[in-house]
Amino acid sequence: MNQNAHRVGRPRDPGKDHAVLVATRRLLVDVGYQQTTIAAIARRAEVSAPAIYRRWPTREALIEDAVHGPGAHALPEATGDLRADLETWVRAFLVRAASPAARAGVPGLLADTRADADRARLLALQDPVRVAFTSRLDRAASTGEIPGPVDATVLFDILTGTTSIRGLTQGDVDAASFVESLARALHVLACHGSAVVPEQKAGQS
């Protein structure tokens, strides 16, 4: 009884987690989505399949974490220049979407994402990133970089959707020009969106 209790409470080994995620990304590139099985990942990472299932409930959850999880990509640091920060955000998202692992894994993940629980899990992976992006726009409004509050959810959806399609279909081709153009568009939307908020409220009152 005591041994089982100790086993349940045993902390995860970050080294094993890292090995599994790296193995997953490499397998996606080497053999493709369908062949990136738990058994193949376990062999590549030199861990047992039960050890993987103790950390991730399904193969899809593991692949999602390997491709989208925050452990693989650091969040951009905020500066005093919103336009420059937006370029950093766009570049980070494009790099992630254009990575070989993402290009190999995302189409299969989208095809296998059918249940509400699958969609909820995928959205939960974005939560820390979404919060950080929203906080940056809130800071821009509070410091006067933009005229006022803006709907960060819409801008985040534009950021993620546009970079995902671009990365998956074109990789990093002409990346510098794309990053500059999308960051400029997001900055214009942030300024315009905040500027029309008082008008909308006035019209509703």
C-alpha positions as CSV (number, residue, x, y, z in Angstrom):
1,M,0.0,0.0,0.0
2,N,2.7,2.5,1.0
3,Q,4.8,1.6,-2.1
4,N,1.9,2.2,-4.4
5,A,1.2,5.6,-2.7
6,H,4.8,6.5,-3.2
7,R,4.6,5.5,-6.8
8,V,1.5,7.6,-7.5
9,G,3.1,10.7,-5.9
10,R,6.4,10.3,-7.7
11,P,7.3,13.5,-9.6
12,R,7.7,13.4,-13.3
13,D,11.3,13.3,-14.6
14,P,11.9,16.4,-16.8
15,G,14.7,14.5,-18.6
16,K,12.3,11.8,-19.8
17,D,9.7,14.3,-20.8
18,H,12.3,16.2,-22.9
19,A,13.6,13.0,-24.5
20,V,10.0,11.9,-25.4
21,L,9.2,15.3,-27.0
22,V,12.4,15.4,-28.9
23,A,11.9,11.9,-30.2
24,T,8.4,12.7,-31.2
25,R,9.5,15.7,-33.3
26,R,12.3,13.8,-34.9
27,L,10.0,10.9,-35.8
28,L,7.4,13.1,-37.4
29,V,10.1,14.4,-39.7
30,D,11.7,11.0,-40.4
31,V,8.7,8.7,-40.8
32,G,5.6,10.9,-40.9
33,Y,2.5,11.3,-38.8
34,Q,1.0,7.9,-39.2
35,Q,4.2,6.1,-38.3
36,T,4.9,8.2,-35.2
37,T,3.4,5.7,-32.9
38,I,3.9,5.4,-29.1
39,A,5.9,2.3,-29.6
40,A,8.2,4.0,-32.1
41,I,8.5,7.1,-29.8
42,A,9.4,4.8,-26.8
43,R,12.1,3.1,-28.8
44,R,13.6,6.4,-30.0
45,A,13.5,8.0,-26.5
46,E,14.6,4.9,-24.8
47,V,11.7,4.9,-22.3
48,S,8.8,2.5,-21.8
49,A,5.4,2.9,-23.5
50,P,3.7,2.9,-20.0
51,A,6.0,5.7,-19.0
52,I,4.8,7.7,-21.9
53,Y,1.1,7.0,-21.1
54,R,1.6,8.1,-17.6
55,R,2.5,11.5,-19.0
56,W,0.2,11.8,-22.0
57,P,-3.2,10.1,-22.3
58,T,-3.1,9.6,-26.0
59,R,-0.7,9.6,-29.0
60,E,-2.4,12.7,-30.3
61,A,-2.0,14.5,-27.0
62,L,1.7,13.8,-27.1
63,I,2.1,15.0,-30.7
64,E,0.2,18.1,-29.9
65,D,2.5,18.8,-27.0
66,A,5.6,18.2,-29.1
67,V,4.4,20.5,-31.9
68,H,2.4,23.2,-30.0
69,G,3.5,23.0,-26.4
70,P,5.3,25.9,-24.7
71,G,8.3,23.8,-23.8
72,A,9.5,23.9,-27.4
73,H,9.2,27.6,-27.9
74,A,10.0,30.5,-25.6
75,L,7.5,33.3,-25.3
76,P,8.6,36.6,-26.8
77,E,10.0,39.2,-24.4
78,A,8.0,42.5,-24.1
79,T,9.8,45.8,-25.0
80,G,8.6,49.3,-25.2
81,D,7.9,49.1,-28.9
82,L,4.7,47.3,-29.8
83,R,5.4,47.2,-33.6
84,A,8.7,45.5,-32.9
85,D,7.1,43.2,-30.4
86,L,4.4,42.2,-32.9
87,E,7.2,41.3,-35.4
88,T,8.8,39.1,-32.8
89,W,5.4,37.4,-32.1
90,V,4.8,36.8,-35.9
91,R,8.3,35.5,-36.4
92,A,8.0,33.1,-33.4
93,F,4.7,31.7,-34.7
94,L,5.9,31.4,-38.2
95,V,9.0,29.5,-37.1
96,R,6.9,27.1,-35.1
97,A,4.4,26.6,-38.0
98,A,7.1,26.2,-40.6
99,S,9.1,23.7,-38.6
100,P,9.5,20.3,-40.2
101,A,7.7,18.6,-37.2
102,A,4.7,20.9,-37.5
103,R,4.4,20.5,-41.2
104,A,4.5,16.8,-40.8
105,G,2.2,16.6,-37.8
106,V,-0.4,19.3,-37.9
107,P,-2.4,18.1,-40.9
108,G,-2.8,14.7,-39.3
109,L,-3.7,16.2,-35.9
110,L,-6.4,18.4,-37.5
111,A,-7.8,15.3,-39.3
112,D,-7.9,13.4,-35.9
113,T,-9.4,16.3,-33.9
114,R,-13.0,15.3,-33.9
115,A,-14.3,15.3,-30.3
116,D,-14.9,18.3,-28.1
117,A,-12.3,17.0,-25.6
118,D,-9.7,16.9,-28.4
119,R,-10.5,20.5,-29.3
120,A,-10.5,21.6,-25.7
121,R,-7.1,20.0,-25.1
122,L,-5.6,21.8,-28.2
123,L,-7.0,25.1,-27.1
124,A,-5.6,24.6,-23.5
125,L,-2.1,24.3,-25.0
126,Q,-2.5,27.8,-26.4
127,D,-3.7,29.3,-23.1
128,P,-0.3,30.5,-21.8
129,V,0.6,32.0,-25.1
130,R,-2.8,33.7,-25.5
131,V,-2.6,35.2,-22.0
132,A,0.9,36.6,-22.7
133,F,-0.2,38.1,-26.0
134,T,-3.3,39.7,-24.4
135,S,-1.1,41.1,-21.6
136,R,1.2,42.7,-24.2
137,L,-1.7,44.4,-25.8
138,D,-3.2,45.5,-22.5
139,R,0.2,47.0,-21.6
140,A,0.2,48.8,-25.0
141,A,-3.2,50.4,-24.1
142,S,-2.1,51.3,-20.6
143,T,1.1,53.0,-21.7
144,G,-0.4,54.9,-24.7
145,E,1.3,52.8,-27.4
146,I,-2.2,52.4,-28.8
147,P,-5.2,54.7,-28.2
148,G,-7.1,52.3,-26.0
149,P,-8.2,48.7,-25.3
150,V,-8.4,46.3,-28.2
151,D,-10.0,42.9,-28.8
152,A,-6.9,40.8,-28.3
153,T,-8.8,37.6,-29.1
154,V,-9.4,38.6,-32.7
155,L,-5.8,39.7,-33.2
156,F,-4.5,36.4,-31.6
157,D,-6.7,34.4,-34.0
158,I,-5.4,36.4,-37.0
159,L,-1.9,35.9,-35.8
160,T,-2.2,32.1,-35.2
161,G,-4.4,31.4,-38.3
162,T,-2.3,33.4,-40.7
163,T,1.1,32.1,-39.6
164,S,-0.2,28.5,-39.5
165,I,-1.4,28.5,-43.1
166,R,1.7,30.3,-44.3
167,G,4.1,28.0,-42.4
168,L,2.3,24.8,-43.4
169,T,2.0,25.7,-47.1
170,Q,5.1,27.8,-47.8
171,G,7.5,27.1,-44.9
172,D,9.9,29.9,-44.3
173,V,10.0,31.2,-48.0
174,D,10.3,35.0,-48.0
175,A,9.8,34.9,-44.2
176,A,11.2,38.4,-43.5
177,S,8.8,40.1,-45.9
178,F,5.8,38.1,-44.5
179,V,6.8,38.9,-40.9
180,E,7.0,42.6,-41.6
181,S,3.8,42.7,-43.5
182,L,1.7,40.8,-41.0
183,A,3.1,42.7,-38.0
184,R,2.3,46.0,-39.7
185,A,-1.3,44.8,-40.4
186,L,-1.7,43.7,-36.8
187,H,-0.4,47.0,-35.5
188,V,-2.8,48.9,-37.7
189,L,-5.7,46.7,-36.5
190,A,-4.7,47.3,-32.9
191,C,-4.6,51.0,-33.3
192,H,-7.9,51.1,-35.4
193,G,-9.7,48.6,-33.1
194,S,-8.9,50.6,-30.0
195,A,-9.9,53.8,-31.7
196,V,-13.4,52.7,-32.5
197,V,-14.2,51.2,-29.1
198,P,-15.5,54.5,-27.7
199,E,-17.7,55.0,-30.8
200,Q,-19.2,51.5,-30.4
201,K,-20.0,52.1,-26.7
202,A,-21.4,55.5,-27.5
203,G,-23.7,54.0,-30.1
204,Q,-25.0,51.4,-27.7
205,S,-25.8,53.9,-24.9
